[in-house]
């Protein structure tokens, strides 16, 4: 056995022997209800993440961001290539509570999985990476590359302060490659690397037609805010899913030859998705290759809508106010700030200048080229750990602040993590498989060793 093979075998043994003992760490972190949209327990979560990184031998700082703090940490190897790990300690709201089989912040283990809000997105991923660092340090006596962590607290609300934070701290965050917050396996257990994330524009539309709700017996004279809002929403997208905002598609970049080859090589998730969500037909009738490449179609989604009486029984009222929240998922080269201005102009042109429009979040899409050496290294290591073919997906449907790292730091970004299709991120009964936690930790540890040896 070569020295390299011996090191990797020792890493695997260390993780096998020690990782089951550290499940209390994800349990303790998950028990902190750091819901960024509510603004609760955020500093507590940041302090615990800093404590974990301190224990792994990192020099740690809790830095202001203009919002919730960013936990920054680095090892001391200043003459080596630098690997940055981006993660977040905030989580989505836990509601609806009645759909959870166990308390959302109790981190309950059952049937080989840990259940709790944020355990998959993203606290279990944080713990897995820190566990990998501890393993490498224990086996090799140090870190073979310089490692940095940036763990923010606003990812679940659109990272509104991260872009200026990255721009202003570009020298501090400078790196040669970045491992992103999430990753995992598909329904067949194949490791999947995502090379890009879509952008996001999140808005609220609100309309008021009267000073107060009124008796519906006056509906022949008094204007209904719900109908007014519905008519405004109906101008945004037609029944064929075409978004009707002038200029909306002008900057949208279609998948190129490389992306299409990746889509063609990907195993289909169509059947699993249909069964998992109980869907009879997908949007636009998408199937086959069209199902996969549809991630390059920007979307206009109504995330929530409300007006008037929605309690039990009847209440005959005319709602005076109605509101809706929408998210637009954007593809490469679309700018959410431009789309916001286009949406405002569209509503005005359609006669809905009375509809108040508020920007809640905006993030640009970001992608990494498939032929980047770090992408290829990450794929090779994933194949060695999982012993299955690696899936390289050019873009995932979700959003994260990849653009800031690609634009200001000029770094390749790849995903690596402990997720799987049953994780239910953002949903009740969110979970993480303990076996997947083990494999993701081995992958991160092996990747660090290989990167420190000059690969990628």
N, C-alpha and C positions, 0 to 999 in steps of 0.2 A: 504494500500500500504506500503510495506517495505521501509526502508531507501534506500536500493540499487535501488529498482524500482523507488523511487522518484528522486534519482540522475539521473538515465538514462532518465526519462521523462523530467526532467529539462534541461538536455543536448540537447535532441531532440528539445525542445521548443526554446532554445537559438539559436541553429543552424538554425531552421526554420525562426526565427525572424531576425537574423543578417546576414545570409550568402548572401542573395540576394544583400545586400548593399555593399558587398566587391568584387563584380565582377570587379571593377576597378583595383584591385590588379593583377589578372591574365592578365587583359588587358594591364596594364602598364609593367609587366614583359615580356609579349609576344611582346610588341612593341619594345623591345630591340633586335636587330638582332644579337644575340650571336651565330653565325655560327662558330663552332670550326674549321672546315676544312679551313675556310677563315681567322680565327684569328682576327675577328673584334668584338669590343664592349664586349669583355669578362670580363674585369675588371669592366665595368659598370654594367653588369648583376650580378656579384659576390657582388658588393657593395649593390645593391638593395635587393638581397636575405638576406644579412647580416642585412640590415635595417629592413626587415620584421621580422626576428628572434629577433632582439633587441626589437621590439615592442611587441613581445609575451613573454617578460621576460627572454630571454636567454642571457647568456654571450657569446659573439660572437667574433670569430677571423677569419681573412682571411689569410690562411697559404700558403706558397709557396709549390709547388709540383714538381718542375723541368719543369713544363709546365704551363698551366693555373691554377690559384689558387683554393684551396679547401676552401669552407666556412664551418667552424667548429663552432658548438654551443652546449651549454649544460645548463641544469637547475641545481639548486644547491643542490638537495636532495642526498647527498653523502652516506647516510646509507640505501639506498633502491636499489632494483633491477633496472637494467639499460636497457632501450629500445633505440635502435639506429635506426634512419631513414636515409636511403641512398637515395639520389636523385642527379639529375644533372641539371645545368642551361644552358648547351649548346644545340644547335639544329642542325638539318640537313640543308643543303642548300635549298633555297626556289625554285630553278629552277625545272621544266620549268614554267616560270611566266605566259605564255599564257593559262595555264590550271586552274589557280585560278579564282574563281568567285568574289573575293574581294582581296585587297592587302594583301600579306601574313603576314605582320607585323602590320596590323591595328587592329587585334582582333575584328572583326565585329560580332555582335550578330544578328542572324536571326533564326526564327522558333525553338526557344528553344535550340540553340547550339551556342557556341562561336567558330569562325573560325580564325585560324592563325597558322603560323608555330611554332611548339613546344607546342601548348596549351595542347595537349594530352601527348606528349613525349618531355619534362617532366614537363613543367612549371605549368600546371594546377594541376598536382599531388603535386607539392611543395606547392602551395597556399592552396590546400585542407588540407594538413597535418598541416600547420601552423594555418589555421582556426580552425582545430580540437583542437589544443593546446590552442588557445585563448579561445575556448568554455569551455574546461575542467578547465582552470584557473579561468574563470569568475564564473563558477557554483560551483566549489569545493574550491576555494580560493588558489589553488596551483596545483602542479603536484603530483599525487599519486605514481609515480615512477620517477626515475631519467631518463631524456630524453636527448639524444644527436642527433645532426644532422651532417651529412657529405654530403655536396652538392658540387660535382665536376664539372669541366668544360670541360672534354675531353671524356665523354662517347660515343659520336657520332663518335669519331675517334679511338675507341678501347681502351680508358683509358690507354694510354701507360705509364703514370707515377703513376697510382694509386696503382699498386701492391707494388712497393717499398715504396710508401707513407704509405700504411697500415702496411707494415712490420716495418717501422721505427717509426711509431706512434701507435704501438699496445697497449701500456699502456694508451694513450690518448683516443683511440677509444674503449677500452675494454667495453664489454656489455654482457648481458645475452640473448638477442634476437634482431633480426634485421627485420625491415619492409623495403622491397625493393622498388625500384622506381616506379613500375607500377603494374597494376592490373585492374580489372573491371568485366564486365559481358559478357556472351555469347549472341548469337542471340536471345535467349528466355528470357533474363534478369536475368539469373542465375549467382550468383557471382562465380568467378573462382579463385582458388588459384593455382599458379604455384610453384612447388617445386624445379625446376632446370632450368638452362639455358645452352644451348650448348656453346662450345668453338668456337673460330674463328682464322683462319689464313687468312690474307688479303695480297695479293701480286700483284705486277705489273710485267708483262713480256714485254720485249722490244727487238726488233731486228732491226738491220740496215744492209742493203745489199749493199748500195752505198753511196757515199758522198752527193748526191742530187737526187731529182726526175728526171725522164727522160721521153722523148717522147715514147709513147707506141708502136710506129713503130719499136722500138728496142727491143721489148719484146722477140724476138727469141734469143737474146744474153744476155740481162741484167736481173739480178735476181730481183724478186718482193718480197719485204719485207712482204707484206700481205699474200702471199701464204706460205712463210716460217713460219710465225707465226701460220697460220691456221694448218699447218701440225704438228707443235709442240703441239698445243692445242689438236689436235685429238689423240695424244698419251696418254693423261691424263685420258680420260674416254671413254668407249665404248658405242655403241648404246643402250645397256641394262642398262645404268647408273652405271655400275661397274667401280670403280676408279682403274686405272691400275698401280698406283705407288707402287712398291714393298714395302711391310711392312706397307702399309697405314692402314690396318684393324687389325694389330697385337694386339694393345692395346685396341681396341674398345670394350666397355662393353655393352652387350645386356641387355634389360630390364629383371629384375628378376620377381619372382612370385608376389611380392607386386605391382610392376609397372604394370604388366599385369592385375591384378585385378582392378587397378585404370582405366586403359584403357577400360576394359570391362564395368565398371560402368559409364563411361562418356557418356553423350548424344552426338550424332554424329553431327559434323559440316560439314559433307560432302556435303549435299544438299545446305546449305547456301554458302559455299565456291565456289561450282560449279557455282551457279547463280551470286554471287557477282563479280567473276572474268571472267565470260563468258567462262568457261573451258569445253570442250567436254570430255576430258579424262585426268586423272591425270597421273603424272609421274609413270611409271611402271604399269599402270592400277590399281593403289591402290584404294580399296574400302572397306567398312565395317571396321572391326577391323584393317586391314592392313593400311587403311588410317590414323588411329589414331596413331598406333605404329611406323609409318614410320619416326616420329621425331627422332627415335633412329638410323636411317640410316645416316651416315655422307655424306656430299654433296661436290661437286666441281662445283661451279657456276661461269659462266662468267658474271661479273657485268658490263663490258663495253669493247668496242673494237673499234679501229680506225686506219685508214691508208688512205693515198691518198686523192683524191677529193671526198667530200661529199656535196658540195654545189649544187645549182640548175643547171640544164642543164648538158652538157657534158664537160669533160676535160680529154683528152686522155693522161694519165700519168702512169708511172710505179712508185709506191711509194717506196721511199728509206728507209722508217722507218715505223714500225707498232708496236702497243702496245695494251695490253689488261690488264684489272684488273680482278682478280679472288678472290672470298672468298670461303673458305672451312669451313663449319660448322661441328664442331667436337662433339663427344659424350663422356660420362664419360670415363676417364683414357687416352684419347688421348692427347698428348702434342703438341701444335702447333709448337714449336721450333724443335721438332723431325720431324714433318711432313714437315717443310720447308727444312730441310737437305735431307729428302727422295725425295722431289720434285726436288731439285737441282741435286741429284745423278741420278734420273730418266731421266731428260732432257739430262744430259751428256751421259748416257748410250744409249740413243736413237739417238745420233748424233747431239744434239742441244746445244752444249756447247757455241755456239755463242749467244744464247738467254739470255739476261741479266735478272736476277731475283732479285727483290727488296722486302724485307719484309716491309709492311706498318703497319700492326697491328697483334697482337697475344694475345689471351686470352684463358685461360683454362676453360673447362666446370666445373660447380659446381652444386651440388644437396643437398637437405636436406631430411632426412628420413621422410616418411609419418606419422610414429607413434610418432614423436616428440611432446611433450605436447604443445609447442607453436603453432604448426600447428593445433592441435586439438582445441585449444582455439580460434585461428583466424577463423577457420571454424564455430565454434559455434556462435561467434559474427556475422559473415557474415549472417548466417541463420536467426538470430534474426532481423537484420536490413532489409534485403531484403525480408524476408518471402517467400523464395523459396529454393529449394534444392541447396546445395553447390556442385560445381564441383571441385574435386581435381585432377589436371593434373600433372603427374610426371615430365614433362619437356616441356618447350616451345621452339619453333624453333629458337628464337633469342638468342642474346648473351649479356652478361654484366659481370662485374668483380666480380661475386659471389665467385669465387674460392678463391680470396685473403681474403675475409671475413671468409669463411669457414675454410681456412687453417691456417691463422695467428691468428684469433680471436676465432675460435672454436665455432661459434655462429650459431643457426638455422636461416634460412632466409626464409621469406614468402612474397608473393606479396599481395598488397592491393591498390586499386586505382579507378580512375574515367573513365577508358577506356571502350570502347564498339566496336563491329565489324565495326561500321560506322565511327570510329575516323580518319581513313586514316593517321595514323602515317607514317611519311617519304614521304607522297604523297601530291599532291596538295589538297587544301581544307581540310587540317587537322582540326579536330574539337573536341569539348568536349560537351556532353549534360549537360545542367544545372541541370536537375533532377538527373543525375548520380553524378555530382559534390556534390550535397547535400547528397546523400546516402553514398558516399565514405567518406565524412567528418564525418558523424554520426558514421560510422563503425570505423574510426580511433579513434574518441573520446571514444567510448564505449570500444574499445580494450585497450586503455591506462588505463581506470578506472579498468577494470577487471584485467589487468596485475598488476596494483598497489595494488590490493587486494590479490595478491598471486596466482592467477589462472595462468595456463600454465607454 
